[in-house]
Amino acid sequence: MQARDYRDLFLLAAIWGSSFLFMRLSVGEFGPLALVEIRVGASALFLLTVATLRGRLGAIWRHRRHIGVVGVFAAGLPFLCFNIAAQTVPAGFMAVINAITPLFGALIARVWLKEMLTPARIVGLALGFTGILVLVWNDLSFGAGGMALGVLACLAAALCYSFAACYIGRFLKGVDPLAMAAGSVTAAAIVLLPFAAYNWPSTPVSLVSWSAALSLALLCTGLAYIIYYGLIDRIGATRSMTVTFLVPIFGILWGAVFLHEPLSGRMLAGTAIVLLGTLLATGFIGAGAAKAAGRE
């Protein structure tokens, strides 16, 4: 990997880590549905423009049905779930829970794609979900001030991301990544538009919330996808996936700096356990590490 690749990895992690901050700043005034429509709608306009300039519209149309499914499970539903969670769950917590996406991916790949689970991956799965319990155990309540519903929404978002990744591997392998990115957010915007219109805020929204919402769309979705797919093209999917382990660090950092979220020992312990489990489950450490390295 060259210096440019390391720079883009950390830049991408910083951008994706900030998405949880922007959700916390804007969901209160927009509400979950309106906010997700702004995110996918504005990013769709941005990515469709880039796709048009690069001649990718034909690929979107040819694979529109499968790309539409990906749009629902890779953008629409998970973005909505995180917006729901952002009403009660701190930004740092959301970033850490998002890191278990590869764990769900391993389970779905085992059931759907018949991939084997090695002993190291099984241990990683157990550790990852144990880390989530350590992180949020004291706040698992459905009552006022509890985070149980928000935590479930974060887990649902991670599950959606994992299903989308497996779906892409099954039905869209080899399709241009920019076409998938532009087509998927466009599909999500179309599906969610009537629900967002019905739930649009009845009172004026502040400049801070608008700025955060547009940052989610153009920075955390549009620009981030371009950086990410550029990394996949240059260094491969396995190395690009290391961004998963960096996002929680930035999510916690931005939450602490801008939202004054506390850094407790329980939070740090839960984060460490989740990341260790994810590293094992994805083969970055343990018996699968050498094989993963050999595929690059």
Number of C-alpha atoms within 10 A of each C-alpha: 8 8 8 9 17 13 10 18 23 16 18 25 23 22 21 25 28 27 27 29 26 25 28 24 22 26 23 16 19 26 19 24 26 24 30 31 28 20 29 31 22 23 28 26 18 17 25 23 15 18 21 13 10 11 11 20 18 12 18 23 12 11 16 18 13 17 31 21 18 29 28 24 24 27 26 28 20 23 27 23 23 31 30 24 29 28 20 17 25 22 31 29 25 25 28 31 26 23 22 28 24 24 28 20 22 23 22 19 20 13 11 13 14 10 12 12 15 14 13 18 25 17 16 26 27 16 23 29 19 15 27 22 15 17 25 20 13 11 15 17 15 11 10 7 11 16 23 19 18 24 26 17 24 30 23 19 27 26 24 24 25 24 22 21 20 18 22 19 13 11 13 17 10 8 15 13 20 22 25 25 26 28 29 26 31 25 23 28 26 17 16 20 18 14 12 20 12 10 15 17 15 8 8 8 13 11 10 12 20 18 14 22 28 21 22 30 26 21 20 24 25 25 18 21 21 16 16 20 18 17 21 15 12 13 15 14 15 16 18 20 17 15 20 24 19 22 27 28 17 24 26 27 21 22 24 17 10 10 15 10 16 13 13 10 10 15 19 16 14 25 26 17 21 31 23 20 29 29 26 26 31 22 21 20 18 15 14 18 14 12 11 15 12 8 9 10
